[in-house]
Amino acid sequence: MIIDTADLDAAATYKLLIGSVLPRPIAWVSTRATAGIGNIAPVSFFTVVGRKPPILSISLQPRADGITLKDTFVNIRDTNEFVINVATLGQADALHGSAREFESRIDEFEALELDKAPSEVISAPRIAGAPISFECVVDRIIPMPLSDHVVWGEVKRMHVRDDLYLSRGRIDVGALGAFGRLAAEYTLVDTIFTTPLSDAVIGEHAAARARRLDGHDTDYSPIDTAEWSPSGSTTNVVTT
């Protein structure tokens, strides 16, 4: 199959990208509005772009209506700061819940029953219990077509849970319990390897489908449900 991207609309392109670029790390972004309201959102268009100074990048789409800017972006634009938290498997449901489109007046820490933890040098709160958090200040904001925005944040402080911090600054990745994004679903990082692998191991895994942990059929995808949207958000607006 050869696909000419000029023939695709934004939603079709998004489906192909998120189903091909994987697994994607998830930035669990916490921000604070100028009025003090807390906001949380998962962002899987996320990567490292610089080492010294350390720079992280997130890309934010508008809400599901394709027009309204997400509170996460508005808060980052207005305050020039944000926190990227790393979630573990036990926080997966809360992370998924934070993809819902809450009204701007709602403090999502309270709505999701998550505790705030103070940051050291910025006013945006961290998510208490996150094993790793990065306090960031805006380095630059890059406008993109369709009202998307790329945000580069300079990391000013790193918070690492004590048991994960090893000698010489290494992170004990095997103990982290990290998970990533696969299209509109998630994958648990529960295997680690270096190369080369034996032909037997390669053959065993090449012939097998990924195991589902949730009980759904092997061909299930949230993309086929009404809640999915090509914005990274679930579409039901929460008003309570």
Residue, then its C-alpha position, 0 to 999 in steps of 0.5 A: m500500500i502506497i499512500d499519497t498524503a495529499d489525498l488524506d484529510a487531517a483525521a485520516t493522516y492522524k490515524l495513520l501517524i498514531g498507528s505507525v509511530l509507536p510506542r510513544p511516550i506519554a507526557w502527563v502535563s500539569t499546568r495552572a491557569t492564571a486564575g489558579i485552576g489546575n489542569i492535567a492532560p496526556v500528550s503523546f506527541f512528546t519527545v526530547v529535543g535538547r541536552k544542554p540545556p535539557i529541552l522537551s517538546i510536546s505538540l498540542q492539537p485543539r479540542a475535538d471541535g477543531i477550533t477551541l484551544k485546549d486549556t493545557f495550551v492556553n495555560i502554557r501560553d499565558t504562564n510560560e510554564f508547565v510540568i511533564n509528569v511520567a505516569t506508571l501503570g497504576q496511574a493509567d486510568a487517571l491519565h486516561g481520564s484526564a484526556r476528557e474535555f473538562e470545562s475550563r472552570i473545573d480544577e482537574f486535580e479535584a475532578l480526577e481526585l489527584d493530589k497536587a505536589p508543589s514545584e520548586v521553581i514554577s507555580a504549576p503543580r506536579i502530580a503527586g505520586a508521579p515517579i518522575s516530573f520535569e518542571c519546565v519553562v517555555d523555550r519557544i512555541i511554534p505555530m503549526p497548521l490547523s491551530d496545532h502548536v509545538v511547545w519546547g520547554e526547558v527543564k529547570r528541575m527534575h524530580v525522581r523517586d529515590d528508589l529509581y535513581l541509581s548511581r551515575g544518574r541512571i534511572d532504574v527503568g526496569a522498576l518504573g512500570a512505564f507504559g506508552r501509547l499505541a494508536a488510541e490504546y496503551t502498551l505496558v513496558d514489561t520486557i527489556f532486551t539488547t541485541p542480538l537476540s536468538d533466532a528462537v526468541i525473534g521467531e517466537h515474538a514475530a509470530a505472536r500478536a500482542r497480548r491484550l490486558d483488558g479482555h477486549d477482542t483482538d481487533y478492538s480499537p477505541i478509534d472505532t468508538a464515538e468518544w475518539s477524536p483526532s485531537g487526542s481528547t475524548t469528546n464528552v465535555v465534563t461540566t460537573 
